[in-house]
Amino acid sequence: MMTSNTNKTIASIFLGLRTRFIHQILWKNKENAEFVISHVDKAMIAVIQRTSEATVTINNKEKSRIAQGLLILLGITHSDGPEDVEWLSKKICNMRIFGDVEGKMNLSVKDINGELLVVSQFTLQSSTQKGNRPSFIEAARPELAEPLYQEFIKACASETGKTILTGEFGADMKVALINDGPVTIIIDSKNRK
């Protein structure tokens, strides 16, 4: 019987391989194959909302406020790394979801000199497959998630040349926004097609 840590090591080794090849390799041990399959395609998830304004309040005190720009809710899983941060931050900062003079989505947040507000949200990594109570087992532990969250903020700052406003990692926050459009896009770091 393999331990959970052994299973996680196996999952890490096989990250990036296609599901059918993993099934072929692990076909003798269905339990391990199912564990690996369930962990291979996990990704850093961002919910991007185009805003005319957004705020984060903690303990009844406003921490951050932006005007026109993007509110980014970021969910980090245990298999994420610096390559996910780099790809996702560049993709988001260059995504053309703001209107040009003709009203077409042709401009990025950089093009409009917009602001970014990044909020860590582990619940994006929830699983609702069994029962009515979500499982958050796929969310990265704080010791992995917080450094990647900080890396993501730095990468966005580097990409835009602007200070990135944030929530507070691990805090109970009240996030408010006026979604402009509305435009909401969900993107993950493993789906790069």
C-alpha positions as CSV (number, residue, x, y, z in Angstrom):
1,M,0.0,0.0,0.0
2,M,1.4,3.4,-1.0
3,T,1.3,6.3,1.3
4,S,-0.3,9.7,0.4
5,N,3.2,11.3,0.1
6,T,4.2,8.5,-2.3
7,N,1.1,9.1,-4.3
8,K,1.8,12.9,-4.4
9,T,5.4,12.1,-5.6
10,I,4.0,9.9,-8.4
11,A,1.5,12.6,-9.3
12,S,4.4,15.1,-9.6
13,I,6.5,12.8,-11.7
14,F,3.6,12.3,-14.2
15,L,2.5,16.0,-14.4
16,G,2.1,17.0,-18.0
17,L,1.6,13.4,-19.3
18,R,-1.6,12.7,-21.0
19,T,-4.3,10.8,-19.0
20,R,-4.3,7.7,-21.2
21,F,-0.6,7.1,-20.8
22,I,-0.9,7.3,-17.0
23,H,-3.7,4.8,-17.1
24,Q,-1.5,2.5,-19.2
25,I,1.5,2.9,-16.8
26,L,-0.6,2.4,-13.6
27,W,-3.2,0.0,-14.9
28,K,-2.3,-2.7,-12.3
29,N,-3.2,-0.5,-9.4
30,K,-6.5,1.3,-9.9
31,E,-6.3,3.3,-6.6
32,N,-3.0,4.9,-7.5
33,A,-4.0,5.5,-11.0
34,E,-7.1,7.3,-9.9
35,F,-5.1,9.4,-7.4
36,V,-2.6,10.4,-10.1
37,I,-5.3,11.2,-12.7
38,S,-7.1,13.4,-10.2
39,H,-4.0,15.4,-9.5
40,V,-2.4,15.8,-12.9
41,D,-4.5,18.4,-14.5
42,K,-4.8,20.7,-11.5
43,A,-3.9,24.3,-12.3
44,M,-3.5,27.8,-10.9
45,I,-6.9,29.4,-11.5
46,A,-7.7,33.1,-12.0
47,V,-11.1,34.7,-12.2
48,I,-10.6,38.0,-13.9
49,Q,-13.2,40.7,-13.7
50,R,-13.1,43.9,-15.7
51,T,-14.0,46.7,-13.2
52,S,-14.9,50.3,-13.1
53,E,-14.0,50.1,-9.4
54,A,-13.2,47.4,-6.8
55,T,-12.3,47.4,-3.1
56,V,-11.1,45.0,-0.4
57,T,-12.1,45.6,3.2
58,I,-10.6,43.8,6.2
59,N,-12.0,44.3,9.7
60,N,-14.2,47.1,8.5
61,K,-11.2,49.0,7.2
62,E,-10.6,49.5,3.5
63,K,-7.3,48.0,2.5
64,S,-7.3,48.5,-1.3
65,R,-9.3,50.4,-3.9
66,I,-8.9,50.5,-7.7
67,A,-10.8,52.3,-10.4
68,Q,-10.8,51.0,-14.0
69,G,-8.8,47.8,-14.3
70,L,-8.9,44.1,-13.2
71,L,-9.9,42.4,-10.1
72,I,-8.1,39.0,-10.1
73,L,-9.1,36.2,-7.8
74,L,-6.2,33.7,-7.6
75,G,-6.5,30.1,-6.6
76,I,-3.3,28.1,-6.2
77,T,-3.0,24.3,-6.1
78,H,-0.2,22.1,-4.7
79,S,1.3,21.4,-8.2
80,D,1.7,25.0,-9.2
81,G,5.2,26.6,-9.6
82,P,7.0,29.6,-11.0
83,E,6.2,28.7,-14.6
84,D,2.5,28.9,-13.8
85,V,3.0,32.3,-12.2
86,E,5.0,33.6,-15.2
87,W,2.6,32.3,-17.9
88,L,-0.6,33.4,-16.1
89,S,0.6,36.9,-15.1
90,K,1.7,37.6,-18.7
91,K,-1.5,36.2,-20.2
92,I,-3.7,38.3,-17.9
93,C,-1.8,41.6,-18.2
94,N,-1.8,41.3,-22.0
95,M,-5.4,40.0,-22.4
96,R,-7.3,42.4,-24.7
97,I,-10.6,42.8,-22.8
98,F,-11.0,46.6,-22.7
99,G,-12.8,48.5,-25.4
100,D,-11.1,50.6,-28.1
101,V,-12.5,53.7,-29.6
102,E,-14.9,51.5,-31.6
103,G,-16.0,49.6,-28.5
104,K,-14.3,46.4,-29.6
105,M,-12.2,44.4,-27.0
106,N,-8.8,45.3,-28.4
107,L,-7.0,46.8,-25.4
108,S,-5.2,45.2,-22.5
109,V,-5.1,46.6,-18.9
110,K,-1.6,47.8,-19.8
111,D,-2.9,49.7,-22.9
112,I,-5.5,51.6,-20.8
113,N,-3.1,52.2,-17.9
114,G,-5.5,50.3,-15.7
115,E,-5.1,49.1,-12.2
116,L,-4.9,45.5,-10.8
117,L,-6.3,44.2,-7.5
118,V,-5.1,40.7,-6.7
119,V,-6.9,38.6,-4.1
120,S,-5.9,35.1,-3.0
121,Q,-8.9,32.8,-3.0
122,F,-8.3,29.2,-2.1
123,T,-11.9,28.3,-2.6
124,L,-11.3,28.4,-6.4
125,Q,-9.6,25.0,-5.9
126,S,-12.7,23.5,-4.4
127,S,-14.1,20.1,-5.4
128,T,-17.9,19.6,-5.3
129,Q,-18.0,16.1,-6.7
130,K,-19.1,14.4,-3.5
131,G,-21.8,15.5,-1.1
132,N,-22.9,19.1,-0.5
133,R,-19.8,20.3,1.4
134,P,-17.0,21.5,-0.9
135,S,-13.6,19.9,-0.4
136,F,-10.5,22.2,-0.5
137,I,-7.9,19.4,-0.5
138,E,-6.6,20.7,-3.9
139,A,-5.8,24.1,-2.5
140,A,-2.1,24.6,-1.8
141,R,-1.0,24.8,1.8
142,P,-0.1,28.4,2.9
143,E,3.6,27.6,2.9
144,L,3.4,27.0,-0.8
145,A,0.5,29.3,-1.8
146,E,1.7,32.5,-0.2
147,P,5.1,32.7,-1.9
148,L,3.5,31.9,-5.2
149,Y,0.8,34.6,-4.6
150,Q,3.6,37.1,-3.8
151,E,5.5,36.0,-7.0
152,F,2.3,36.5,-9.0
153,I,1.9,40.1,-7.6
154,K,5.6,40.9,-8.5
155,A,5.2,39.4,-12.0
156,C,2.1,41.5,-12.7
157,A,4.0,44.6,-11.4
158,S,6.9,43.8,-13.7
159,E,4.6,43.2,-16.6
160,T,2.6,46.4,-16.2
161,G,5.1,48.7,-14.6
162,K,2.6,49.6,-11.9
163,T,2.1,48.9,-8.2
164,I,-0.4,46.1,-7.8
165,L,-2.9,46.4,-5.0
166,T,-3.9,43.4,-3.0
167,G,-6.0,41.7,-0.4
168,E,-4.3,40.1,2.6
169,F,-3.3,36.5,2.3
170,G,-5.4,34.3,4.6
171,A,-7.6,37.1,5.9
172,D,-11.4,37.2,6.0
173,M,-12.0,39.9,3.4
174,K,-15.0,41.7,1.9
175,V,-14.5,42.2,-1.8
176,A,-16.8,44.6,-3.7
177,L,-16.7,45.6,-7.3
178,I,-18.6,47.1,-10.1
179,N,-18.1,44.6,-13.0
180,D,-17.8,46.6,-16.2
181,G,-19.7,44.9,-19.0
182,P,-20.0,42.6,-17.2
183,V,-16.8,40.9,-18.3
184,T,-15.6,37.9,-16.3
185,I,-13.1,35.4,-17.6
186,I,-11.8,32.2,-15.9
187,I,-8.3,31.1,-16.9
188,D,-6.0,28.4,-15.7
189,S,-2.3,27.9,-16.1
190,K,-2.5,24.4,-17.6
191,N,-4.9,25.2,-20.4
192,R,-2.6,27.0,-22.7
193,K,-4.2,26.2,-26.1
